[in-house]
Amino acid sequence: MNESIDKEQLIQFTYHYHFDYISHELKDIEAFIKSTDNFLADNLQNNKKLSDEPEHTNARLHPEIQFGSIFPDILWRTTFLHSYFRLESALDQVCKNLQQTEEHKVGLADIAGNGIFRASVISKKFAT
């Protein structure tokens, strides 16, 4: 009886905690993107007003280039990678929990590949 309660709790934890956590984290990332986008736009606008300054010897160091191109590129790449790795980690944990609760003999270590691809392969195996 106690084992079935523990198994049910782990299943509930797997589905609710990880997926709710991902949902909340994605909302936080969205807010971060909006505030950073506003920051970059404000700085770009402020630096356009200061364009009377002498030209920089290196065009990449000009604030208009940094706030208009370089910083946003870094932001989007970092945000994408952060989101991808969080999703990958959560899916791995879901697969581990499902393997444990459903007592599957195949685990993540038994599947070739890595990351989200591996989690999708093992999820399909668990579903059959």
Summary of the structure (lengths in Angstrom):
residues: 128
radius of gyration: 22.7
end to end distance: 26.4
largest distance: 77.7
contacts: 316
relative contact order: 0.11
helix: 84%
strand: 0%
